[in-house]
Amino acid sequence: MHYMLCKNKVADYAKWRQVFDSHAKAHRESGLHLLHLLREMDDPNTIVFMFKVDDMDKVQAFINAPEAAEGAKQGGVIGQTEVTFLTD
């Protein structure tokens, strides 16, 4: 099984969460299934989330699409999202 672990720093968690949640259907269509969404205790605007991945090719296309960068911008992501792919 494959997973995608992401870490973001955002300007405003509530705003970011609204944008993130609005992409739930696109996540599922890309073969992503949210397993965990956590916030750092010392900095609640730093977010770590993990998806189970059904299809690596679909996920790569999804995260590299211009719409992904636009979504990050709309959500107030600061800097680049850290993305790590994992397997068990």
C-alpha positions as CSV (number, residue, x, y, z in Angstrom):
1,M,0.0,0.0,0.0
2,H,1.2,3.5,-0.8
3,Y,0.8,6.8,1.1
4,M,1.4,10.5,0.6
5,L,2.5,12.5,3.6
6,C,2.3,16.3,3.2
7,K,3.3,19.2,5.4
8,N,2.1,22.8,4.9
9,K,2.6,26.1,6.7
10,V,-0.5,28.3,6.2
11,A,-1.4,31.8,6.9
12,D,-4.8,30.9,8.4
13,Y,-5.9,27.3,9.2
14,A,-9.6,28.0,8.9
15,K,-9.3,29.5,5.5
16,W,-6.9,26.7,4.4
17,R,-9.3,24.0,5.7
18,Q,-12.2,25.4,3.8
19,V,-10.3,25.3,0.5
20,F,-8.9,21.8,1.4
21,D,-12.3,20.4,2.1
22,S,-13.7,21.9,-1.1
23,H,-11.2,19.6,-3.0
24,A,-12.4,16.3,-1.3
25,K,-14.1,15.1,-4.5
26,A,-11.0,15.8,-6.6
27,H,-8.9,14.0,-4.0
28,R,-11.1,10.9,-4.3
29,E,-11.2,11.0,-8.1
30,S,-7.4,11.1,-8.0
31,G,-7.2,8.0,-5.8
32,L,-6.4,9.9,-2.6
33,H,-8.1,8.9,0.7
34,L,-7.5,11.1,3.7
35,L,-6.3,9.1,6.7
36,H,-5.0,11.8,9.0
37,L,-5.0,15.6,9.2
38,L,-3.1,17.0,12.2
39,R,-1.8,20.4,13.4
40,E,1.4,21.1,15.3
41,M,0.7,21.9,18.9
42,D,3.1,24.8,19.1
43,D,2.1,26.2,15.7
44,P,-1.5,25.3,14.7
45,N,-0.9,26.9,11.2
46,T,1.5,24.1,10.4
47,I,-0.4,21.1,9.1
48,V,0.5,17.5,8.4
49,F,-1.8,15.2,6.6
50,M,-1.6,11.7,5.1
51,F,-3.5,10.1,2.3
52,K,-3.7,6.5,1.2
53,V,-2.9,6.4,-2.5
54,D,-4.7,4.1,-5.0
55,D,-2.9,5.1,-8.2
56,M,0.5,6.8,-8.1
57,D,0.2,8.0,-11.7
58,K,-3.1,9.7,-11.0
59,V,-1.7,11.3,-7.8
60,Q,1.4,12.6,-9.6
61,A,-0.8,14.2,-12.3
62,F,-3.1,15.7,-9.6
63,I,-0.4,17.3,-7.5
64,N,1.5,18.6,-10.5
65,A,-1.5,20.1,-12.2
66,P,-1.8,23.9,-12.3
67,E,-5.0,23.6,-10.3
68,A,-3.0,22.2,-7.3
69,A,-0.8,25.3,-7.2
70,E,-3.8,27.6,-7.5
71,G,-5.6,25.7,-4.6
72,A,-2.5,26.1,-2.5
73,K,-2.4,29.9,-3.3
74,Q,-6.1,30.2,-2.5
75,G,-5.7,28.4,0.8
76,G,-2.8,30.6,1.9
77,V,0.0,28.0,1.8
78,I,3.3,29.7,2.7
79,G,6.2,28.3,0.7
80,Q,6.2,24.8,-0.9
81,T,4.2,21.9,0.4
82,E,6.5,19.1,1.6
83,V,5.4,15.9,0.0
84,T,6.8,12.4,0.8
85,F,5.6,9.2,-0.7
86,L,5.7,6.1,1.6
87,T,5.0,2.4,1.3
88,D,4.5,-0.3,3.8
